[in-house]
C-alpha cells in the first residue's frame, strides 16, 4: 500500500486553522479547468491520448520544479481506500474516484497546490488553503497554469474563452469557493434567507464535498455558478464581497445567541463535547453535528484549550477513507462507528480542555 503520509506532507495544510476569519471560514479554494488543443474531450478521449497528455504534463512540471518536493500519482496504481482518502482531502473529485483509469494527480507545495489529470476536463489545477485567502490561492493556480501554458496549447476560442467539457466552466474556467461554518445562522433560523440571497446573485452552495454532497454539521461550500463573461478577478471579487457579508451575518448571529440564550447554547456545547469525549460509537452524521457544536463553543470562548487545528483534524481523520486507511482494510458500518469514536477521543486528548 502506498504511504500517502510521505507524499504531500499529509496534504492537510489547509486544516491548520490559520488565515483570516479561520474561526468561520475553514478554507479557500480556487480551481481552473483547462483542455489541451488537438485532443478529444474526456468523454470521447482514447487511451493513447490520455496517456500522452499525462506524460506531457508530468514532463513539463518536472522541468519547472513543481515535482521537486511534490509527487505524481497514477490513480490506477493505488487502491480504493487510498483514492477515497484523497477525495476526503479534497485532492481528487468524485468524478475521479469512479473513473480513475489513465488519470493522475500531481501534488506540490505541501498539498496547497495540486493538479488532476483526466477528470471531466484534461486538467484541473487547484489551490486549497486555510482561512479566507482567495487571492493567494489564485496566485498559486495562475503560476502553474501559466507554466503549463508555455509548453501546452490550451483549447481556446477568441469569443468564448477557454473551452471546457461543461458549459458552466467555459470562459475563464475558474471555480472559486469557500468552505464556511454557519451554526449561528442555522440556530437563529436565518440560514434560509441567506442561502436564497446567495442563489439570486450568481453563487451556489453545496455540502462539504461540493457537487452532489449533502450539507452536514452546518458546513457549506459557497462558489460561483458560471465563469463565462467575467474575468477571474471579477469572479473572485464577487465571491469575496459576499463571503465578507456572510461572515458578518454569522458573527452577529453568534452574538445574539450568546446574549439571549447563553445557558441553552452552553448546555448544547458541553453536551456535545461530553458525547464526543466519552462515546464508544459515533455515526458520521452525529459526529459532524456534535463537532459543529463544539467548534462553536471554541469560537465563542465557552471551551478553552481546544484548538481549531485539532477540530479540523478530527473532521478529516474521522471520515470513512481515513478510518479504513488506518485500519489497513475495508470496514463495515459498525466498525467505522467504533473506530470513529476512538479516533475522536484520541485527538481530543491531545488538548487540555478547561
N, C-alpha and C positions, 0 to 999 in steps of 0.2 A: 504493500500500500504506500502510495506517495505521501511523504511527510510534508503536508502543506504548511506546517508551522514554520519551516525553514525557508519557505519560498518568498513570502511577501511580508515579512515581519508580522505574520499572522493576519495581515490585511485588515487590521482593526483600528487603525489610527483615527478613523472618523468617530470612534466611540470614546475618545479620551475626555470628553466633556469640556473642551475649551472652545474659545471663539465667542464672538458677540452673541448675546441672547441665548447662550447654550442651555440656560435653565428651561427655555421653551422650545427653541429650535435645535433638534438633535443634530441635523446635518444639512449641508447644502450639496447639491449635485448638478453638474452640467454635462450633458451628453449630446454629441452630434453624430448624425448619420451621414455616411459617405459611401458611394459606389464607384467602382473603377470603370472607366470608359473602355469599351471594347469587349466587355464580358456580359453575359446574361445576368438579370437579377436573380436573387437567390431562389425564387420559385421555379426557375427553369434552368438553373445552372447545372453543368455536368461536373463529375468528379475531377476531371483533369483541370477544368477552370478553377474550381475552388481550391485545389491543392496548389495551383500556380499562384493564386492570389496570396495564400498563406505564406508561401515561400518568399515571394517578393516583399511582403510586409515585414516578415522576420528579418530578412537581409537588410532592408532599409533602416529599421530601428536599431539593429545591432551596430551598424556603421555610425549611427548618431548618438550612441552611448546610452540609449534607453534600457538596454538589457544588461548593462554592466553590473548593476545592483538589483536587477529585476529578474523576471522569469518569463519563459514562454512555455505554455502548456497546451498540448494537443488533447482536446477533451475526450477523444476516444481512448486515450491512454490511461485515464483514471476511471475509477468505478462510480457506481450510482451514489454512494454515500458521499464521496468527495465532491461530486458535481452538486449535490444537494447543499453541501457546506458552502460552496462558492456562491450558490444562489442566496443563501441566508446572509452572506457577507456583502451582497449586492454587487458582486463581481461578474456574475453572469445573469441572464434573464431566464424567465420561464420558457421562452422560445428555445433557448439553447439547451435547457435541461432535458427537453424531449427530443431535440433534433441536433445531436452533438457530433455526428459524423462529418469529417472534413471541416471541423470547426476548431478554432483555437482561442486562447486567452493570453494576452500579454499584460503583465502587472509590473509596475515600477513605482518608484518614489514612495516606498512603504505602503503601497496599496492606495495612495491618494490619486494615482493615475493608472488607468487600465484601458485595454482595447479588446473588444470582442470581434473575432473574425468569423464570418459565416452565419451571423444571426439573420434577422429579417433583411438587413442590408449587408453589403460586403463588410463594412467597417462600422463599428460603434465605439467612438472614443469617449471616455468618461473620466471625470474627476469627482471624487467624493471626499468631503472634508467636514470636520466637526464645526458646529455653530453656523451662524448666518454670515457666510462669506462667499457669495456667488461670484463676485469679481475675481477672487483668487482662483476659484475653480475654473472659470472661463480662461484665465491666462494659461493654465496648465494644458487645457484642452486645445487652445488655439496654437500653442507652440508645437504640440505633437502633430496636429492637423497640417500645419504649415510644413513641417519637416517631411511628412509623408507625401504631401503635395508636390514637393520638389522632385520626387522620384516617380510618382504615380499620377496619372491623369484622372482627375475626378469626372464623373458624369455630370455635365453642367449644361443648362440651357440659358441663353442670354436673357430670355424673358422670365422664365420660371425659377431660375436659380439652380441649386443642387437637386438632382433628380433622385428620388427615393422610392422604395417599394410601396410605402403608404403615403397617399396624397397629403395627409395632415403634416408630414415631415418635410414635404417639398418646400424649397425656398432656401432658408438658412440651414435646415436640417437639425435645428437645435431644440432640445427639450431641457429646460431648466426646472428644477424642483427643490422644494424644501420639505424635510420631514419634521413635523411640528406636533407638540403635545398640548392638547387643549382641554384638560379636565375642568377648568373653571367655566368655560363656555358651555360645556356639556351639563355640568351640575346646576348652572343658573338657567338652563334651557334656552340659551341664546344661540346655540350652535347652528340650529336650522336656518335662522335668519342670516348668519354669517356665511354659511355654505351656499345658500341661494344667491347671495350677493356676489360671491366669488364666481359662480357659474354664469352669471349675467355679464361679466366683464372679461370674458375670454380665457378664464382659467378653469381648471378642473381639479377635483380631489379624488383620491383613491386611498386604499389601505396601505399598510407599511411596505408591502412589496409591489406597489404600483398597480398597473392594469390587471384586472381580474382578481385582485386580492380584497378581502373584507377588512373593514375598519374594526380594529380591536384595541382595547386599552386606551382609547381616546387619542390614538396616533393617526395623523392624517398626512398624506403626501399631496402637496399642492403644486401644480405645474401649469405651464402654458398648454393650450389645446392645439394650436396651429403655429406654423412658422413662416407661412407664405405672406409676403407683402410687408414684412417688417425686418429691420436689421437685428443682429444679435444684441446690440446694446439696448435697443428699444424694448425687446422682449424681456431682457433681464431687469431693466429699469422698472418695467411694469410689475413684474413679479416682486421685486424688492419693495416697491412702494406699497403694494397690497400686503405683503408679509409684515411690514412695519405696522400697518394698521391692525392686522390680526393680533400681533404681539401686544399692542396697546389694549385691544379689547380683552385679551386673555388676562393681562396684568390687572386690569380694572375688575374683571370678574373674580379673580382670586382675592383681591382686596375686599370686595363685597362679601364673599364667603367667610373670610376670617373675621370680618367686622360683625356680620349679622348672624352667623351660625357657627361660631368658633367651637363650642362644645361638640356639636354634631360632626363637624369636619375633623376635629382632633380624634374623636372616637372612631370615625371611619378609617382614619390613617393608622392609628395604633392597632386596631383590629386586623387590618390588612398586614401590617408588619408582623404581628404575632402569628398569623397563619403561615406567612412565608418562612418565618424563623423555625416553626415547630412542626409544620405539616409533613406527612410522610408520603403523600401522593398528590400531585397538582396537575390539572389539565392545562393545555395551552391557553385556552380562553380565560380560565380562572387566574392563571399566572399573570397574563397581560393586564387584567383588570386590577389585581392586587398590586402589581408593580406600578400601575398608574397612580394609585392612591398613595403609595409610599414615596414615589417621585414628587408628588405634590407636597407631601409632608416635608421633604428635604428642602424644596424650593421655598416653602413658607417659613422655614426655621423651626418647625414643630419637632422634627427629628434632627438631632445633631450628631456629627461624627460619621455619617454615611455619605460617601462621595457620589457625585453624578457618574463618574467613571465606573464605579462598582455597579451602579444600577444599569448602566449601558451594557456592561459585560454580562450581567445576568440576563438582560434582554436577548443577547446574542447566544450565549452558551447554553441556554435552556431550551433551544429550539431543536426540532427533530434531527436535522443533519448533524449538528454538533454533538448531540447526545449519542447518536449511533456511531459517529466517528470516534468518540471517546471510548465507547464500548467495543469498537472494532467489529461490529456485526449489526445487521438489521434488528430492530426491537419491535415488539408488539406494543399496543397502546398502553397496557398496564405497566409494562417495563419502562416505557418512556416516562410515564407519570411519576413513577417512583424515582427514577434517575433524575428527573427534572427537579423534584423537591430536594434531593440530596445535593445537586449542584447549586441550587439557590442557597441552601443552608451554609454550604462551604464558602461561597462568595460573600455572604453576609457576615460570616465570622471574621473575615479579613479586616473589617472596620469596627471600631469601638463606638457603639451607638449609645448615646445618652438620652 
